[in-house]
Amino acid sequence: MSLLREINQTTGQTIIMVTHSPEAARSTSCMITVQDGVII
């Protein structure tokens, strides 16, 4: 996670991560949730 955060901050690149890990999701600056195929 720290490497992805560093890449994002130094290059301005957007990182798209798909995870089932609540810990990983909490370390992001933006979260989009999909439930039963619907963005909520």
PQR file with spaces between the fields and no chain letter, atoms N, CA, C, O and H, PARSE charges and radii, in Angstrom:
ATOM       1  N    MET     1       0.814   -1.184    0.000 -0.4000 1.5000
ATOM       2  CA   MET     1       0.000    0.000    0.000 -0.0000 2.0000
ATOM       3  C    MET     1       0.862    1.253    0.000  0.5500 1.7000
ATOM       4  O    MET     1       0.533    2.244   -0.653 -0.5500 1.4000
ATOM       5  N    SER     2       1.952    1.204    0.726 -0.4000 1.5000
ATOM       6  CA   SER     2       2.803    2.399    0.782 -0.0000 2.0000
ATOM       7  C    SER     2       3.422    2.693   -0.583  0.5500 1.7000
ATOM       8  O    SER     2       3.592    3.857   -0.943 -0.5500 1.4000
ATOM       9  H    SER     2       2.219    0.399    1.256  0.4000 1.0000
ATOM      10  N    LEU     3       3.760    1.660   -1.341 -0.4000 1.5000
ATOM      11  CA   LEU     3       4.311    1.872   -2.688 -0.0000 2.0000
ATOM      12  C    LEU     3       3.256    2.488   -3.600  0.5500 1.7000
ATOM      13  O    LEU     3       3.561    3.413   -4.353 -0.5500 1.4000
ATOM      14  H    LEU     3       3.622    0.713   -1.048  0.4000 1.0000
ATOM      15  N    LEU     4       2.024    1.994   -3.547 -0.4000 1.5000
ATOM      16  CA   LEU     4       0.953    2.571   -4.369 -0.0000 2.0000
ATOM      17  C    LEU     4       0.699    4.018   -3.990  0.5500 1.7000
ATOM      18  O    LEU     4       0.509    4.862   -4.865 -0.5500 1.4000
ATOM      19  H    LEU     4       1.776    1.242   -2.936  0.4000 1.0000
ATOM      20  N    ARG     5       0.691    4.316   -2.693 -0.4000 1.5000
ATOM      21  CA   ARG     5       0.483    5.688   -2.228 -0.0000 2.0000
ATOM      22  C    ARG     5       1.622    6.592   -2.715  0.5500 1.7000
ATOM      23  O    ARG     5       1.382    7.719   -3.148 -0.5500 1.4000
ATOM      24  H    ARG     5       0.845    3.630   -1.982  0.4000 1.0000
ATOM      25  N    GLU     6       2.850    6.099   -2.642 -0.4000 1.5000
ATOM      26  CA   GLU     6       4.000    6.889   -3.096 -0.0000 2.0000
ATOM      27  C    GLU     6       3.913    7.175   -4.594  0.5500 1.7000
ATOM      28  O    GLU     6       4.171    8.298   -5.028 -0.5500 1.4000
ATOM      29  H    GLU     6       3.045    5.184   -2.290  0.4000 1.0000
ATOM      30  N    ILE     7       3.554    6.167   -5.380 -0.4000 1.5000
ATOM      31  CA   ILE     7       3.408    6.363   -6.829 -0.0000 2.0000
ATOM      32  C    ILE     7       2.342    7.416   -7.104  0.5500 1.7000
ATOM      33  O    ILE     7       2.538    8.300   -7.938 -0.5500 1.4000
ATOM      34  H    ILE     7       3.345    5.255   -5.027  0.4000 1.0000
ATOM      35  N    ASN     8       1.223    7.323   -6.408 -0.4000 1.5000
ATOM      36  CA   ASN     8       0.136    8.286   -6.591 -0.0000 2.0000
ATOM      37  C    ASN     8       0.584    9.697   -6.254  0.5500 1.7000
ATOM      38  O    ASN     8       0.301   10.634   -7.001 -0.5500 1.4000
ATOM      39  H    ASN     8       1.064    6.605   -5.731  0.4000 1.0000
ATOM      40  N    GLN     9       1.269    9.855   -5.152 -0.4000 1.5000
ATOM      41  CA   GLN     9       1.657   11.188   -4.699 -0.0000 2.0000
ATOM      42  C    GLN     9       2.776   11.793   -5.534  0.5500 1.7000
ATOM      43  O    GLN     9       2.773   13.000   -5.778 -0.5500 1.4000
ATOM      44  H    GLN     9       1.499    9.094   -4.545  0.4000 1.0000
ATOM      45  N    THR    10       3.729   10.984   -5.976 -0.4000 1.5000
ATOM      46  CA   THR    10       4.861   11.547   -6.714 -0.0000 2.0000
ATOM      47  C    THR    10       4.583   11.750   -8.192  0.5500 1.7000
ATOM      48  O    THR    10       5.161   12.644   -8.810 -0.5500 1.4000
ATOM      49  H    THR    10       3.731   10.004   -5.778  0.4000 1.0000
ATOM      50  N    THR    11       3.705   10.933   -8.775 -0.4000 1.5000
ATOM      51  CA   THR    11       3.452   11.038  -10.214 -0.0000 2.0000
ATOM      52  C    THR    11       2.078   11.590  -10.554  0.5500 1.7000
ATOM      53  O    THR    11       1.829   11.993  -11.690 -0.5500 1.4000
ATOM      54  H    THR    11       3.235   10.207   -8.273  0.4000 1.0000
ATOM      55  N    GLY    12       1.175   11.611   -9.562 -0.4000 1.5000
ATOM      56  CA   GLY    12      -0.181   12.056   -9.828 -0.0000 2.0000
ATOM      57  C    GLY    12      -1.033   11.004  -10.521  0.5500 1.7000
ATOM      58  O    GLY    12      -2.159   11.286  -10.931 -0.5500 1.4000
ATOM      59  H    GLY    12       1.377   11.283   -8.639  0.4000 1.0000
ATOM      60  N    GLN    13      -0.503    9.800  -10.653 -0.4000 1.5000
ATOM      61  CA   GLN    13      -1.236    8.715  -11.297 -0.0000 2.0000
ATOM      62  C    GLN    13      -2.396    8.260  -10.419  0.5500 1.7000
ATOM      63  O    GLN    13      -2.265    8.175   -9.197 -0.5500 1.4000
ATOM      64  H    GLN    13       0.412    9.571  -10.320  0.4000 1.0000
ATOM      65  N    THR    14      -3.518    7.972  -11.044 -0.4000 1.5000
ATOM      66  CA   THR    14      -4.656    7.409  -10.339 -0.0000 2.0000
ATOM      67  C    THR    14      -4.446    5.900  -10.230  0.5500 1.7000
ATOM      68  O    THR    14      -4.081    5.245  -11.206 -0.5500 1.4000
ATOM      69  H    THR    14      -3.624    8.041  -12.036  0.4000 1.0000
ATOM      70  N    ILE    15      -4.675    5.364   -9.059 -0.4000 1.5000
ATOM      71  CA   ILE    15      -4.547    3.931   -8.823 -0.0000 2.0000
ATOM      72  C    ILE    15      -5.949    3.370   -8.629  0.5500 1.7000
ATOM      73  O    ILE    15      -6.701    3.851   -7.781 -0.5500 1.4000
ATOM      74  H    ILE    15      -4.972    5.896   -8.266  0.4000 1.0000
ATOM      75  N    ILE    16      -6.297    2.362   -9.405 -0.4000 1.5000
ATOM      76  CA   ILE    16      -7.581    1.679   -9.232 -0.0000 2.0000
ATOM      77  C    ILE    16      -7.285    0.327   -8.614  0.5500 1.7000
ATOM      78  O    ILE    16      -6.557   -0.486   -9.183 -0.5500 1.4000
ATOM      79  H    ILE    16      -5.686    1.971  -10.093  0.4000 1.0000
ATOM      80  N    MET    17      -7.855    0.098   -7.453 -0.4000 1.5000
ATOM      81  CA   MET    17      -7.609   -1.144   -6.723 -0.0000 2.0000
ATOM      82  C    MET    17      -8.955   -1.788   -6.428  0.5500 1.7000
ATOM      83  O    MET    17      -9.887   -1.117   -5.984 -0.5500 1.4000
ATOM      84  H    MET    17      -8.447    0.758   -6.990  0.4000 1.0000
ATOM      85  N    VAL    18      -9.053   -3.082   -6.675 -0.4000 1.5000
ATOM      86  CA   VAL    18     -10.259   -3.843   -6.341 -0.0000 2.0000
ATOM      87  C    VAL    18      -9.873   -4.776   -5.200  0.5500 1.7000
ATOM      88  O    VAL    18      -8.913   -5.538   -5.310 -0.5500 1.4000
ATOM      89  H    VAL    18      -8.296   -3.626   -7.036  0.4000 1.0000
ATOM      90  N    THR    19     -10.627   -4.711   -4.104 -0.4000 1.5000
ATOM      91  CA   THR    19     -10.264   -5.504   -2.937 -0.0000 2.0000
ATOM      92  C    THR    19     -11.500   -5.908   -2.139  0.5500 1.7000
ATOM      93  O    THR    19     -12.541   -5.254   -2.196 -0.5500 1.4000
ATOM      94  H    THR    19     -11.407   -4.092   -4.014  0.4000 1.0000
ATOM      95  N    HIS    20     -11.359   -6.986   -1.406 -0.4000 1.5000
ATOM      96  CA   HIS    20     -12.369   -7.399   -0.429 -0.0000 2.0000
ATOM      97  C    HIS    20     -11.858   -7.120    0.980  0.5500 1.7000
ATOM      98  O    HIS    20     -12.514   -7.452    1.968 -0.5500 1.4000
ATOM      99  H    HIS    20     -10.513   -7.517   -1.359  0.4000 1.0000
ATOM     100  N    SER    21     -10.675   -6.502    1.060 -0.4000 1.5000
ATOM     101  CA   SER    21     -10.038   -6.237    2.348 -0.0000 2.0000
ATOM     102  C    SER    21     -10.468   -4.883    2.905  0.5500 1.7000
ATOM     103  O    SER    21     -10.141   -3.848    2.324 -0.5500 1.4000
ATOM     104  H    SER    21     -10.142   -6.232    0.258  0.4000 1.0000
ATOM     105  N    PRO    22     -11.191   -4.874    4.014 -0.5600 1.5000
ATOM     106  CA   PRO    22     -11.579   -3.601    4.618  0.2800 2.0000
ATOM     107  C    PRO    22     -10.368   -2.771    5.037  0.5500 1.7000
ATOM     108  O    PRO    22     -10.410   -1.542    4.971 -0.5500 1.4000
ATOM     109  N    GLU    23      -9.291   -3.428    5.467 -0.4000 1.5000
ATOM     110  CA   GLU    23      -8.080   -2.702    5.871 -0.0000 2.0000
ATOM     111  C    GLU    23      -7.477   -1.963    4.682  0.5500 1.7000
ATOM     112  O    GLU    23      -7.095   -0.799    4.808 -0.5500 1.4000
ATOM     113  H    GLU    23      -9.258   -4.426    5.520  0.4000 1.0000
ATOM     114  N    ALA    24      -7.387   -2.615    3.543 -0.4000 1.5000
ATOM     115  CA   ALA    24      -6.838   -1.978    2.347 -0.0000 2.0000
ATOM     116  C    ALA    24      -7.742   -0.833    1.890  0.5500 1.7000
ATOM     117  O    ALA    24      -7.251    0.223    1.492 -0.5500 1.4000
ATOM     118  H    ALA    24      -7.697   -3.560    3.440  0.4000 1.0000
ATOM     119  N    ALA    25      -9.043   -1.033    1.945 -0.4000 1.5000
ATOM     120  CA   ALA    25      -9.987    0.001    1.516 -0.0000 2.0000
ATOM     121  C    ALA    25      -9.894    1.240    2.397  0.5500 1.7000
ATOM     122  O    ALA    25     -10.008    2.360    1.899 -0.5500 1.4000
ATOM     123  H    ALA    25      -9.443   -1.891    2.268  0.4000 1.0000
ATOM     124  N    ARG    26      -9.693    1.058    3.677 -0.4000 1.5000
ATOM     125  CA   ARG    26      -9.610    2.201    4.603 -0.0000 2.0000
ATOM     126  C    ARG    26      -8.372    3.055    4.354  0.5500 1.7000
ATOM     127  O    ARG    26      -8.339    4.217    4.761 -0.5500 1.4000
ATOM     128  H    ARG    26      -9.600    0.149    4.081  0.4000 1.0000
ATOM     129  N    SER    27      -7.361    2.509    3.700 -0.4000 1.5000
ATOM     130  CA   SER    27      -6.132    3.282    3.486 -0.0000 2.0000
ATOM     131  C    SER    27      -6.190    4.137    2.224  0.5500 1.7000
ATOM     132  O    SER    27      -5.189    4.747    1.849 -0.5500 1.4000
ATOM     133  H    SER    27      -7.388    1.566    3.369  0.4000 1.0000
ATOM     134  N    THR    28      -7.346    4.191    1.566 -0.4000 1.5000
ATOM     135  CA   THR    28      -7.471    4.968    0.335 -0.0000 2.0000
ATOM     136  C    THR    28      -8.067    6.343    0.612  0.5500 1.7000
ATOM     137  O    THR    28      -8.616    6.591    1.685 -0.5500 1.4000
ATOM     138  H    THR    28      -8.159    3.695    1.870  0.4000 1.0000
ATOM     139  N    SER    29      -7.950    7.229   -0.369 -0.4000 1.5000
ATOM     140  CA   SER    29      -8.528    8.566   -0.216 -0.0000 2.0000
ATOM     141  C    SER    29      -9.938    8.636   -0.805  0.5500 1.7000
ATOM     142  O    SER    29     -10.673    9.585   -0.534 -0.5500 1.4000
ATOM     143  H    SER    29      -7.504    7.027   -1.241  0.4000 1.0000
ATOM     144  N    CYS    30     -10.318    7.648   -1.600 -0.4000 1.5000
ATOM     145  CA   CYS    30     -11.641    7.616   -2.210 -0.0000 2.0000
ATOM     146  C    CYS    30     -12.062    6.160   -2.358  0.5500 1.7000
ATOM     147  O    CYS    30     -11.255    5.317   -2.751 -0.5500 1.4000
ATOM     148  H    CYS    30      -9.721    6.876   -1.820  0.4000 1.0000
ATOM     149  N    MET    31     -13.326    5.859   -2.046 -0.4000 1.5000
ATOM     150  CA   MET    31     -13.791    4.494   -2.151 -0.0000 2.0000
ATOM     151  C    MET    31     -15.155    4.478   -2.838  0.5500 1.7000
ATOM     152  O    MET    31     -16.052    5.243   -2.482 -0.5500 1.4000
ATOM     153  H    MET    31     -13.981    6.544   -1.727  0.4000 1.0000
ATOM     154  N    ILE    32     -15.298    3.603   -3.819 -0.4000 1.5000
ATOM     155  CA   ILE    32     -16.566    3.383   -4.508 -0.0000 2.0000
ATOM     156  C    ILE    32     -16.963    1.951   -4.206  0.5500 1.7000
ATOM     157  O    ILE    32     -16.173    1.028   -4.403 -0.5500 1.4000
ATOM     158  H    ILE    32     -14.570    2.982   -4.109  0.4000 1.0000
ATOM     159  N    THR    33     -18.178    1.763   -3.730 -0.4000 1.5000
ATOM     160  CA   THR    33     -18.645    0.433   -3.335 -0.0000 2.0000
ATOM     161  C    THR    33     -19.631   -0.089   -4.374  0.5500 1.7000
ATOM     162  O    THR    33     -20.533    0.627   -4.810 -0.5500 1.4000
ATOM     163  H    THR    33     -18.820    2.512   -3.569  0.4000 1.0000
ATOM     164  N    VAL    34     -19.444   -1.357   -4.766 -0.4000 1.5000
ATOM     165  CA   VAL    34     -20.355   -2.036   -5.679 -0.0000 2.0000
ATOM     166  C    VAL    34     -20.992   -3.181   -4.908  0.5500 1.7000
ATOM     167  O    VAL    34     -20.295   -4.022   -4.340 -0.5500 1.4000
ATOM     168  H    VAL    34     -18.711   -1.939   -4.412  0.4000 1.0000
ATOM     169  N    GLN    35     -22.314   -3.208   -4.890 -0.4000 1.5000
ATOM     170  CA   GLN    35     -23.038   -4.258   -4.209 -0.0000 2.0000
ATOM     171  C    GLN    35     -24.089   -4.822   -5.152  0.5500 1.7000
ATOM     172  O    GLN    35     -24.936   -4.086   -5.659 -0.5500 1.4000
ATOM     173  H    GLN    35     -22.880   -2.525   -5.351  0.4000 1.0000
ATOM     174  N    ASP    36     -24.035   -6.115   -5.385 -0.4000 1.5000
ATOM     175  CA   ASP    36     -24.959   -6.783   -6.302 -0.0000 2.0000
ATOM     176  C    ASP    36     -24.958   -6.135   -7.670  0.5500 1.7000
ATOM     177  O    ASP    36     -26.006   -6.012   -8.304 -0.5500 1.4000
ATOM     178  H    ASP    36     -23.347   -6.713   -4.974  0.4000 1.0000
ATOM     179  N    GLY    37     -23.779   -5.718   -8.131 -0.4000 1.5000
ATOM     180  CA   GLY    37     -23.634   -5.123   -9.456 -0.0000 2.0000
ATOM     181  C    GLY    37     -24.057   -3.672   -9.561  0.5500 1.7000
ATOM     182  O    GLY    37     -24.107   -3.121  -10.661 -0.5500 1.4000
ATOM     183  H    GLY    37     -22.927   -5.818   -7.616  0.4000 1.0000
ATOM     184  N    VAL    38     -24.364   -3.038   -8.429 -0.4000 1.5000
ATOM     185  CA   VAL    38     -24.824   -1.648   -8.420 -0.0000 2.0000
ATOM     186  C    VAL    38     -23.850   -0.803   -7.603  0.5500 1.7000
ATOM     187  O    VAL    38     -23.463   -1.176   -6.495 -0.5500 1.4000
ATOM     188  H    VAL    38     -24.324   -3.485   -7.536  0.4000 1.0000
ATOM     189  N    ILE    39     -23.456    0.349   -8.169 -0.4000 1.5000
ATOM     190  CA   ILE    39     -22.600    1.272   -7.429 -0.0000 2.0000
ATOM     191  C    ILE    39     -23.456    1.957   -6.380  0.5500 1.7000
ATOM     192  O    ILE    39     -24.482    2.561   -6.690 -0.5500 1.4000
ATOM     193  H    ILE    39     -23.769    0.652   -9.068  0.4000 1.0000
ATOM     194  N    ILE    40     -23.013    1.852   -5.121 -0.4000 1.5000
ATOM     195  CA   ILE    40     -23.770    2.469   -4.034 -0.0000 2.0000
ATOM     196  C    ILE    40     -22.931    3.512   -3.328  0.5500 1.7000
ATOM     197  O    ILE    40     -23.400    4.142   -2.380 -0.5500 1.4000
ATOM     198  H    ILE    40     -22.179    1.361   -4.869  0.4000 1.0000
